[in-house]
Amino acid sequence: MGKVLSQQQISAYNKEGFISPIDVMSEDEALAYAQRLQTAEAKYPSHLTGVNRNNGHLCFKFLDELAYHPRVLDAVEDLLGPHFSLWGSVLFIKEPNSNHFVSWHQDATYMGITPRHFVTPWIALTHSDRHTGCMSMIPGSHLNDIQPHKDTYGEDNILTRGQEVSNVDADQAVDLILKPGQMSLHHAMTIHGSKPNLSQHQHRIGFALQSFMPKGSQQNIGQNYWSPVRGDCTQKGHSYLTRPQTDMDTNNTNERDKANQNFSDILYHGAKIKRDY
């Protein structure tokens, strides 16, 4: 039995490559975070679009609160042990009645980190279901190696390169239905994707902490710009990123920009096209 996860859940994660749903906070608390996001978007419109949907936890207090939520960290500790760092965060927002989707892929493909045993919490701030375009996972796919990915650069594909694994048996997919305030956890090697938001009025907002790295992880492409979270995170060449004390502090926005440039250099390493996210 872990701090948050049962032994059954931990075993399911090891076997299937994901677990869901996990309660983090109340629905009202999650919707309040969604409202804070909407307020921040209105006040700082250029800082929560495009590439700046990455690493917002470095310059917005409410996203920092989510990234370091004790229940999230306790669940991660149940899977990774007491020593781990945070690599980055991504806001995945699908507007109502949009064509945006995420193709079948494995997170570890382009992140340049070894070993590939890191975990991503995906926190729902609004309802995430089949109608709004929830994530779907291929059970057990994390037990295989990295699969060949084709860079499609699809216009409506939310992924950086529109990277896609071919020949995925979608009939095997499990839809992760989340209420606001719930999260899923998935392994870096698990094949997953999501469909468009078919709702006429509802945004689908997810905050992904991508990803928490166990001690001994090594960034082999780009720089080691990580945030220490729990235990002993010290390692050679590791540059610590500081947590924000106020929203949009200049030092923190500079850190976010530095991290995002590094993020981009890593994810687009060897790519033919580079997009603004």
C-alpha positions as CSV (number, residue, x, y, z in Angstrom):
1,M,0.0,0.0,0.0
2,G,1.4,3.4,-1.0
3,K,0.7,6.9,0.3
4,V,-2.1,7.3,-2.3
5,L,-2.2,4.3,-4.5
6,S,-3.3,0.8,-3.5
7,Q,-1.1,-2.2,-4.2
8,Q,-3.7,-3.2,-6.8
9,Q,-3.3,0.2,-8.6
10,I,0.5,0.0,-8.5
11,S,0.4,-3.5,-10.0
12,A,-2.1,-2.2,-12.7
13,Y,0.3,0.6,-13.6
14,N,3.2,-1.9,-13.9
15,K,1.1,-4.2,-16.1
16,E,-1.0,-1.8,-18.2
17,G,1.2,1.3,-18.2
18,F,-1.4,3.6,-16.8
19,I,-3.9,4.0,-13.9
20,S,-7.1,6.2,-13.8
21,P,-9.0,7.8,-12.3
22,I,-7.2,9.1,-9.1
23,D,-8.9,11.8,-7.0
24,V,-6.7,14.8,-6.4
25,M,-9.2,17.5,-5.3
26,S,-12.9,18.3,-5.4
27,E,-14.6,19.2,-8.6
28,D,-15.3,22.7,-7.3
29,E,-11.5,23.2,-6.5
30,A,-10.6,22.0,-10.0
31,L,-13.1,24.3,-11.7
32,A,-11.7,27.2,-9.6
33,Y,-8.3,26.4,-11.1
34,A,-9.8,26.5,-14.5
35,Q,-11.3,29.9,-13.7
36,R,-7.9,31.1,-12.6
37,L,-6.5,29.9,-15.9
38,Q,-9.2,31.8,-17.8
39,T,-8.4,35.0,-15.8
40,A,-4.6,34.6,-16.5
41,E,-5.3,34.1,-20.2
42,A,-7.3,37.4,-20.3
43,K,-4.6,39.3,-18.4
44,Y,-1.5,37.7,-20.1
45,P,-2.9,36.5,-23.5
46,S,0.5,35.9,-25.1
47,H,1.9,34.0,-22.1
48,L,-0.6,31.1,-22.3
49,T,-0.8,30.3,-26.0
50,G,1.6,28.6,-28.4
51,V,4.9,27.6,-26.9
52,N,4.0,29.3,-23.7
53,R,1.5,26.6,-22.9
54,N,4.6,24.8,-21.9
55,N,6.1,25.2,-18.4
56,G,3.5,27.7,-17.1
57,H,4.2,26.3,-13.6
58,L,7.5,28.3,-13.7
59,C,5.7,31.7,-13.8
60,F,2.1,31.2,-12.5
61,K,1.5,30.4,-8.9
62,F,-1.7,28.5,-9.5
63,L,0.0,26.1,-12.0
64,D,2.9,25.8,-9.5
65,E,0.4,24.8,-6.9
66,L,-0.9,22.0,-9.2
67,A,2.5,20.8,-10.1
68,Y,3.5,20.5,-6.4
69,H,0.1,19.3,-5.1
70,P,0.9,16.9,-2.2
71,R,-1.6,14.2,-3.4
72,V,0.0,14.3,-6.9
73,L,3.5,14.0,-5.5
74,D,2.5,11.2,-3.1
75,A,1.0,9.2,-6.0
76,V,4.2,9.8,-8.0
77,E,6.3,8.7,-5.1
78,D,4.3,5.5,-4.9
79,L,5.5,4.6,-8.4
80,L,9.0,6.2,-8.5
81,G,10.2,6.1,-4.9
82,P,11.3,9.0,-2.7
83,H,13.8,10.8,-5.1
84,F,12.4,12.5,-8.2
85,S,12.5,15.7,-10.2
86,L,10.0,17.5,-12.6
87,W,11.1,18.0,-16.2
88,G,8.3,20.3,-17.4
89,S,4.6,20.9,-17.8
90,V,2.1,21.3,-20.6
91,L,-1.4,22.8,-20.8
92,F,-3.5,20.7,-23.2
93,I,-6.5,22.8,-24.1
94,K,-9.1,21.7,-26.7
95,E,-11.6,24.4,-27.5
96,P,-15.3,23.5,-28.1
97,N,-16.1,22.0,-31.5
98,S,-12.5,22.0,-32.6
99,N,-10.6,19.6,-34.8
100,H,-7.6,19.4,-32.5
101,F,-6.5,15.8,-31.7
102,V,-3.4,13.9,-30.5
103,S,-2.1,11.1,-32.6
104,W,-1.0,7.7,-31.2
105,H,2.4,8.2,-29.7
106,Q,4.9,7.4,-26.9
107,D,6.1,10.4,-24.8
108,A,9.6,9.0,-24.5
109,T,10.2,9.1,-28.2
110,Y,11.7,12.6,-28.5
111,M,12.4,13.5,-24.9
112,G,16.0,12.3,-24.9
113,I,15.9,10.9,-21.4
114,T,17.2,7.6,-20.2
115,P,16.2,5.3,-18.6
116,R,12.6,5.6,-20.0
117,H,10.8,4.9,-16.7
118,F,9.3,8.2,-16.0
119,V,5.7,9.1,-15.2
120,T,3.2,11.8,-16.4
121,P,0.3,12.9,-14.2
122,W,-2.6,14.4,-16.3
123,I,-4.9,16.5,-14.2
124,A,-8.4,17.3,-15.4
125,L,-9.6,20.9,-14.8
126,T,-12.8,20.3,-16.8
127,H,-14.7,17.1,-17.7
128,S,-12.6,14.9,-20.0
129,D,-14.7,12.2,-21.6
130,R,-15.3,10.7,-25.1
131,H,-17.4,13.7,-26.1
132,T,-14.7,16.3,-25.1
133,G,-11.8,14.3,-26.4
134,C,-10.3,12.4,-23.5
135,M,-7.0,10.5,-23.6
136,S,-7.0,6.8,-24.7
137,M,-4.3,4.3,-23.8
138,I,-3.1,1.1,-25.3
139,P,-2.7,-1.4,-22.4
140,G,0.7,-3.0,-22.0
141,S,2.3,-1.0,-24.8
142,H,4.9,0.3,-22.4
143,L,6.4,-3.2,-22.1
144,N,7.6,-2.9,-25.7
145,D,10.4,-0.8,-27.2
146,I,10.0,2.6,-28.8
147,Q,7.9,2.1,-31.9
148,P,8.6,3.8,-35.3
149,H,7.0,7.3,-35.3
150,K,6.2,9.2,-38.5
151,D,6.3,13.0,-38.3
152,T,3.1,14.2,-40.0
153,Y,3.1,17.9,-38.9
154,G,-0.7,17.6,-39.2
155,E,-2.4,21.0,-38.9
156,D,-4.9,19.9,-36.3
157,N,-2.4,17.6,-34.4
158,I,-1.5,19.1,-31.0
159,L,1.8,17.3,-30.9
160,T,4.9,19.2,-31.8
161,R,5.8,17.2,-34.9
162,G,2.4,15.5,-35.3
163,Q,4.3,12.3,-34.6
164,E,2.3,9.1,-35.0
165,V,2.7,5.4,-34.4
166,S,1.3,3.4,-37.3
167,N,-0.7,0.1,-37.1
168,V,-2.1,0.7,-33.6
169,D,-5.1,-1.5,-32.8
170,A,-7.5,1.1,-31.6
171,D,-10.0,-1.6,-30.6
172,Q,-7.6,-2.3,-27.7
173,A,-7.7,1.3,-26.5
174,V,-9.0,2.3,-23.0
175,D,-10.6,5.7,-22.7
176,L,-9.6,7.6,-19.5
177,I,-12.8,9.3,-18.3
178,L,-11.9,12.0,-15.8
179,K,-14.0,14.4,-13.8
180,P,-12.6,17.8,-12.8
181,G,-10.2,17.2,-10.0
182,Q,-9.2,13.7,-11.0
183,M,-6.0,12.7,-12.7
184,S,-4.5,9.8,-14.6
185,L,-0.9,8.5,-14.5
186,H,0.8,7.0,-17.5
187,H,4.3,5.6,-18.3
188,A,6.6,7.3,-20.7
189,M,6.4,4.3,-23.1
190,T,2.7,3.8,-23.1
191,I,1.1,4.5,-26.5
192,H,-1.8,7.0,-26.2
193,G,-3.7,9.6,-28.1
194,S,-7.0,11.6,-28.0
195,K,-9.8,12.6,-30.4
196,P,-11.3,16.1,-31.0
197,N,-13.5,17.9,-28.6
198,L,-17.0,17.5,-30.1
199,S,-18.7,19.7,-27.4
200,Q,-20.4,22.8,-28.6
201,H,-19.7,24.8,-25.4
202,Q,-17.2,23.1,-23.2
203,H,-13.4,23.4,-23.2
204,R,-11.4,20.3,-22.3
205,I,-8.5,21.5,-20.1
206,G,-5.8,19.1,-18.9
207,F,-2.6,20.0,-17.1
208,A,0.1,17.4,-17.8
209,L,3.3,17.2,-15.6
210,Q,5.6,15.8,-18.3
211,S,7.3,14.3,-16.6
212,F,8.5,13.3,-13.1
213,M,11.9,11.7,-13.4
214,P,13.4,9.2,-10.9
215,K,16.8,9.7,-9.5
216,G,19.5,8.6,-12.0
217,S,17.6,9.9,-15.1
218,Q,19.8,11.5,-17.6
219,Q,19.0,14.1,-20.3
220,N,21.0,13.0,-23.4
221,I,19.7,15.8,-25.7
222,G,19.8,19.4,-24.6
223,Q,20.3,20.7,-21.1
224,N,19.3,19.3,-17.7
225,Y,16.8,22.1,-16.8
226,W,14.7,20.3,-14.2
227,S,13.0,21.3,-10.9
228,P,13.9,19.3,-7.8
229,V,10.8,17.9,-6.1
230,R,11.5,15.3,-3.5
231,G,14.5,13.6,-1.9
232,D,18.1,13.8,-3.4
233,C,17.9,15.2,-6.9
234,T,21.5,16.1,-7.2
235,Q,23.3,15.0,-10.4
236,K,26.1,16.3,-12.6
237,G,25.1,19.0,-15.1
238,H,21.7,19.5,-13.4
239,S,20.5,23.2,-13.6
240,Y,17.7,23.9,-11.1
241,L,14.7,25.9,-12.0
242,T,13.1,28.0,-9.3
243,R,9.5,28.2,-8.2
244,P,7.5,31.4,-8.7
245,Q,6.8,33.6,-5.6
246,T,4.4,35.8,-7.7
247,D,2.8,35.6,-11.1
248,M,4.9,36.7,-14.1
249,D,8.0,37.7,-12.1
250,T,10.7,38.7,-14.6
251,N,13.2,36.2,-13.3
252,N,10.7,33.4,-13.6
253,T,9.5,34.3,-17.1
254,N,13.2,34.3,-18.1
255,E,13.5,30.8,-16.6
256,R,10.4,29.7,-18.5
257,D,11.7,31.1,-21.8
258,K,15.1,29.3,-21.2
259,A,13.3,26.1,-20.4
260,N,11.0,26.4,-23.3
261,Q,13.8,27.0,-25.8
262,N,15.6,23.9,-24.4
263,F,12.2,22.0,-24.5
264,S,11.9,23.0,-28.2
265,D,15.5,22.1,-29.1
266,I,15.0,18.6,-27.6
267,L,11.5,17.8,-29.0
268,Y,12.4,19.1,-32.5
269,H,15.9,17.5,-32.5
270,G,16.4,16.3,-36.1
271,A,13.0,17.5,-37.3
272,K,12.4,19.0,-40.7
273,I,9.9,21.6,-39.5
274,K,9.7,23.5,-36.2
275,R,6.4,24.9,-35.0
276,D,5.4,27.3,-32.3
277,Y,4.5,24.7,-29.7
